[in-house]
Amino acid sequence: MIEILRPAPLMTVQDRGRIGLRHAGVSPSGPMDAPALALANALVGNDPGAAGVEFAIGGAVLQAHAACRIAVTGGTFPLRIGGEARAPNQSHRVMAGQRIEIGIGGDAAWGYLGVSGGVDAPVVMGARAMHLRSGLGAPLAAGDELPLGPQVPGRTLAPFRPLPGRGEGPIRVVLGPQADSFSAEVIAHFLSQPFTVSHERDRMAMLLDGPSLPAAKGHDIVSDGTVAGSVQVPGSGRPLVLMAEGQTTGGYPKIATVIGADLPRLAQVPTGRAVRFHAVPRAMAEALWVAHLDALARTLHPLKVTIARRG
């Protein structure tokens, strides 16, 4: 069991999320940066879909009440175990009674704590993931205790390859489905001008500051389906990108959709940083998604093999 002594902002339990329930109005939730959680799990010998702890910014203190292995991923968050500095993005042994201190990281918005055995939180509608907007769980608070699954022997590991999609460059989007609500000039501004990540962000959406994007046909449409990555433009003209807890339908026109391969990278952009967008055809977005999954598998598989050998 691990106890929260001081939580980081928006600290929650997350696994892969609830898949296949959008028709019932339930968005998946799950991690803001799925590859980072998968890496944290792989480093401690868990299946990629095991439940771990997600947090924003950092600044958490936890205490292990039983021996376990941990890994902190998502960015270069300073890590101390029992008062001694440890490297992030590696697995480490934690003894019963030791404190885990996760400092504030400046290169990523979201971090992940993977724990051997996984967090044994209750399963609700097929997942352990908290969904704050739906009231499925609440942000972790001081005194909360997280039970763990069965422990297995482990060894210190670091990834052999970096996670995919961590590079620089514009965030790629597919225009639409309501791109025809905007003039060619507005779309050109969207694709050529920088936007700044606003402090108005959470697990539901990321609001962007930059050029106003007026809709020629108005900003109210008949509500239709949305997905994580939908770029909605409300009446303010400020675009907002739906994230892990984004609603399943929306009544604002969607100028574009962030491709799946780039959504984790967008989620990790720190507040105040600039982003740019670049349009790609849908066929390319699909090919990039397949390549992304292949690259992630090539990162995680060697860790699984190494753990299985236990040499």
C-alpha angles and dihedrals in degrees: 000000000000122000125209109230097170120005126217117229116287091004109176143155111255137178129164091304136229109316123195100018101102089104086064093049095258116128117208100249105189125131125338087220106032096181091055092053090046089053092049089052094046092051092058096041099258128134111263091251097054118123118261137162123275122196139174122236096341132246099137131145121198135170127218115222092186134030114272144143123254140186129190116208141162097079142350096297112172109247132197126181117192088348095304123114116248132183120255120232091041133090120251136186116244121195125214110277096022121128123232113210119191113192129206114281123205102196100061138037097213133042135188134213113203116194126192110257091023127249107298096215121158116280112237119182091346100312143072092217117123115231107198097187091055095044093247095143131331133247110287113263136197109287096028113135122211116204116215133217123244115308124232129188115273145175136219110277138179125188116268091210132030120252114269122253097030097121132107126260137087123320108253120230140177110228117241158329085191099018088127087069088071131065121246088250093055092048089050090053090049091054099039107037127073121245126203123225106244126220084240096092139114139149090297102053147347116226117209130209119213141080114006113248107208116193114228091210096044132264099267120084135164103279113260138167125303134191136196103285097034109144105215123189114205125192092282089068090232111128119230126194118216113229138185096314096036116141119262096235133029141186099213124091114259112222093187147343123236109235117248094243091059102037095088090051091051091048090055096053106116120239112273095027122121126244133187130200131224125190121229131178118263092247090057091048089054092048091048090052092053090048090048093054091047092051091048091051090051089054097047102037097068089054091053092049092048092050091048091054093048089192 
